[in-house]
Amino acid sequence: MKVLAVETATSWQSVAILDDDRVLARCDQDAAGSHARLLLPAVDKLFSQTGLGPAKLDGLVVSIGPGSFTGLRVGLSTVLGFRTITRVPLAVVPTLEGMAWSLRASNERLCPVLNSRRGELYWAIFQWQGRDRLDRLTPEQVGSVETLAKQLSGSVMMFGEGWETERAAIQAMGRSVMIMEADQLLRPSAVSIGMAGIARLKRGEHAGVGISPLYVQRPEAEIKYEESGGISPMSRRQQKLARKLRNRPPLAATKTRRQT
């Protein structure tokens, strides 16, 4: 099964053409803020290298997040355009799940971690049962280092850019956990996304209409509540009104100034 796989969930853009487990061509590059400009030229380059084109593909695969809002939209809209033209089936793969496919030989619980906005992290926990079944032990989540550390127990293998940036903090808070790390950074890759997508396509799991990225963002109201130190919007409005009343000059003083 020949597929085009696209991964744009982070600043590291990855595109690949696979024939089952065989990588026919791939292109990985830093595309921070430039996915819209760089993605189609990368795809065209792979088509030229392989002699393939959209009509010769058996399927399309794309990473749907969590990750960069703009990057996810660019990747998804691009493969949806190819699907509209070719009518080939499309599989969508959560980004963290795709990262776990990079470690199919591991017997450990896997925790891929990506950086989010606001200094928070995305993560999920998986475990392989053999090489054919990947179990999701916890769903995709977003939160602080403290929240992630509380969910770790036993032994777990950590990897991804979020682990690289917050390694010391996670280790300090998860002292009762046996933390291992992968031999390399293991960025999100179109190759692992493609392999996960091929497995889905072979099971008949084709994406339908109305697909949207998997943002996994906390409600804005919850974030603002935390930033306010646990003060509700009603309490903030009451405090603001009280400050205005305190700063208003006394009524008698106002009348005296008017008379003079």
N, C-alpha and C positions, 0 to 999 in steps of 0.2 A: 504494500500500500504506500503510494507516494503522496506525501503531504508537505504543504508549506506551513511552517510553524513560526509564530511571531510573538516575541516577548518584549513589552515596552512598559512594564510596571515600575521600573526604576530608571535612573539616569543611564544605566548600562543597557543599551539596546542590543537585542540578539535576534537574529533571523536565521532560519535553517530550512533546508529541504532534506527530508528523510525518506528512505524506502524501508519501511519497517524499522529494524534496529540499526540500519546502515545510514550513516550521514553522507549524503551526496555532496553537499556544500553548506557552508555556514559563514555568517558575517557578524562579528561582535565589535561594538564600538561605544565610546562614551558619547552620549547624545543628549546631555543635560540641556533641557529647554529647546531641543532641536529635533524632536521626533518627527514632527510634521514635515520638516525639510529633508531628513535623512532616511526615513523608512522606505519610501518607494524606490529611491535609487539603490538601496541595499537589496531589495527584492529583485529588481531588474538585473542587478549584478549576478545574483544566484541563478536566475533563469538563463542568463547568457552562459554561465559556467557549466550548467548541466544540460543545456539544450532543451530544457523543458519550458512550458508556458502554463498559464492558468488552466487552459483547456485540457492539459495532459495530467493534471493532478487528480488524485482519488479523494482528497479531502483537504480541509483547512483546519488549523488549530491556532488558538490564540489564548494568551494569558489574560484573565479578567480581574486580577487584583487579589488582595489589596495592594495599593501602591500609589504612584503619582496620578492624580486626577487627569491631568492633560495627557500624559503618556498612555494611560489606559484607553482614553477616548480615541486617540489617534490610532492605536493598534486595532481596536475593535471596529472602528469605522472602515479601516482599510480592508480587513478580511471580509467584512459584510459586503463591501463593494465587489470583491472578487467572487463572493458567493452569488450575488445577484447576477453577475455576468455568466458564471460557469454552471451554476446550479449544483455544484458539488457539496457534499455534506460538511458541516462545520461542527467542531467540538470545542467547548470552552473549558479551560482548566484553571482552577484557583492557583494563584502564584505560589503560595507557600506549599501547596500540594506538589506542584511541579518541582519545587526545590528538593522535596523529599525524594523524588524520583532520581536525583543525582546520587543517592546512596542506597540503591536497591539491594546491595549485598550486606547491609548493616543489620545486626540483630538488636541494636540498641533502640530505645525510644528516641525519636528525632524531633528537635525543636528548631525549625528555621525561624530567623528573626530579621525583620526589616525595619528601617527607620521610618517613622511617621512624622507628621507635622507636630508642632507644639512640644517637641522634645520627647514624644512618646514613641512606643514601639508597636509593630504588628507581630503576632506570633500565632502558632498553632502547634500541637504535638501529635506526631504520627508514629506508627510502628508497622514494619513490614511483617507479614505472615508468609514466609517463603519469598519468592520473587514475583508472585502474581497478584497478591492482595495487600493493599495498603490500608490499614485501619486509621481513621482519624480519632484520636483519643480526646482531644479538646478542639472545639471549633476555632475558626479564625477570630482573633480578638485584637483590640487596640487598648493600650493603657500605659501606665508608668512602669519603670523598672521594678518598683516595689510590688506592683500587681503581678507582673510576670514571675518574680521570684517566689511569691506565695503559691503559685501553681506548680512549681517544680518539686518533685519528690523522687526518691530512689536514685537511679542513674539515668542520665539523659545526655544526648549528644547535641551540642549547640553549634550553630553555624549561621552565616549570613552577615550582611553589613551591619545590622543592628547589634549582633553579638560582638563584632569587631570594635564598634564604638563604645559599647557599654559593658564590655567584658569584666572589668574590675568591679563595677557596681553590682552586677549580677552575682559574681562570685562572692562578694562580701555579704550580700543579703541571703544567699542560698548556701550557707555554710554546711547545712546538714544534708545537702544533695551532692551526689557524685557526678560532677560535671566533666564531660569530655568534649573535645572540640575536633572538628573535621581537620584533615591535613591541609586544606586550603580554604580560601574564602568562600568558594561556591556561590557565586552570584546567580541570580535567576538566569536560566539558559533556555534558548529556544530548542535545544536538543532534548533536554529532559521534559520540557513542556510538550514537545512533539511526541515523545514516547508515551507520555501519559494520555495525550489526545488520541493517538492511534489505538490504544487499548479501549478508550471510550467509543471510538467510531466502530471498532470491531464488535463491541457489545450492542451496537445500535443506538448509542446515546448521542443523538444529533441535536444540536441547539435549534430551538424554534425561533419564532419572531419575538420582537420586543425584548431582546437581550440588553442588559445594562451591566456596567462594571460592578464588581464587588468592592465597595468602598470601605465597609466595616468601620464607619466613623461613629463615635459616641454622639448623642444628641447635643446640639449646641447649648441647650438650656442646662444640661448637666455640667458641661465644661464651665459655663459662666458661673454656675452655683459654686463650683469648687474654687474658681478664681476669686470669688467674693469672700472666701473664708467661711462658707456655709451660711450666708445670709440670703434669704429668699428675695425675689424681685419686689414683693410687697413691702418687706422690711426696708429695702434700699430706698424705695420711693418715700416711705415714712421718714427715714433718716434725712433724706434730701430736703423734704419739706420742713423738718424741724430746724435744720441748719439755716434755711432761708428766713424762718421766723426769728431765730436768734440774732441774725445779722440785721434785721430790719430795725430802724431807729424807733424809739418810743413814740406813741401817737402825740403826747403833749409836746414833746420837743419839735415834732414836725409842724404843729400848729404855731408855736412860738416863732419858728424861722419864717413862716409865711407872713405873720403879722409885722415882723421887722423888715 
